[in-house]
Amino acid sequence: MSEIGHNASATDDRLRLLVERIERLEEEKRGIADDIRDVYAEVKAVGYDARIVRKVIALRKMNPDDRAEMESVLELYKCALGMG
C-alpha cells in the first residue's frame, strides 16, 4: 500500500472511531436524560413541585457569591415592584 493510501486508511479508521464514539455518547446521553425524566416524575409522584426542584438544582450549580448577588438583586427588583 502506498504511503498516501495508508495515511488515508488510517485517517478513515480514526474518523470512523470518532464518529462511533460520538454515537455511543449520544446514546448514553439519551439514557441519562430518560433517567432524569424518571426522577422528576418521582419528584411529582411524592408530592414535590418539579419546577421548584429544577430551580433548586440550578441554584445549587451556581457559585455561592453569584447566587447571593442574584438573590439580592431579585429582592431589590421585587421591592421596587411592590412584591416584597
C-alpha positions in Angstrom: 0.0 0.0 0.0 1.4 3.4 -0.8 2.1 5.9 1.9 -0.8 8.1 0.8 -3.2 5.1 0.7 -2.0 4.0 4.2 -2.5 7.5 5.6 -6.0 7.8 4.1 -6.9 4.4 5.5 -5.6 5.4 9.0 -7.5 8.7 8.7 -10.6 6.9 7.7 -10.3 4.5 10.6 -9.7 7.4 13.0 -12.7 9.2 11.7 -14.9 6.1 12.0 -13.7 5.5 15.6 -14.5 9.1 16.5 -18.0 9.0 14.9 -18.8 5.7 16.7 -17.6 7.2 20.0 -19.9 10.2 19.5 -22.8 7.9 18.6 -22.2 5.9 21.8 -22.0 9.1 23.9 -25.2 10.4 22.3 -26.9 7.1 23.2 -25.7 7.4 26.8 -26.9 11.0 26.9 -30.4 9.9 25.8 -30.3 7.2 28.5 -29.3 9.7 31.2 -32.0 12.2 30.0 -34.6 9.4 30.3 -33.3 8.6 33.9 -33.5 12.3 34.8 -37.1 12.5 33.4 -38.0 9.4 35.6 -36.6 11.1 38.7 -38.6 14.2 38.0 -41.7 12.0 37.6 -40.9 10.5 41.0 -40.5 14.0 42.5 -44.0 14.8 41.3 -45.4 11.4 42.4 -44.3 12.0 46.0 -45.8 15.5 46.1 -42.9 17.9 45.4 -43.1 20.7 42.8 -40.8 19.7 39.9 -40.4 23.3 38.8 -39.1 24.3 42.2 -36.8 21.3 42.3 -35.4 22.4 38.9 -34.8 25.9 40.3 -33.1 24.5 43.4 -30.8 22.4 41.3 -30.0 25.5 39.1 -29.2 27.5 42.3 -27.0 24.7 43.7 -25.0 24.8 40.5 -24.2 28.4 40.9 -21.2 29.9 42.6 -22.3 31.0 46.1 -21.3 34.6 45.6 -23.1 34.7 42.2 -26.2 33.2 43.9 -26.1 35.7 46.7 -25.8 38.6 44.3 -28.6 37.3 42.1 -30.9 36.8 45.2 -30.0 40.3 46.4 -30.9 41.9 43.0 -34.1 39.8 42.8 -35.2 41.1 46.2 -34.4 44.7 45.2 -36.5 44.3 42.0 -39.3 42.6 43.9 -39.4 45.5 46.4 -39.3 48.1 43.6 -42.3 46.4 42.0 -44.2 46.2 45.3 -43.8 42.4 45.6 -41.6 42.4 48.7 
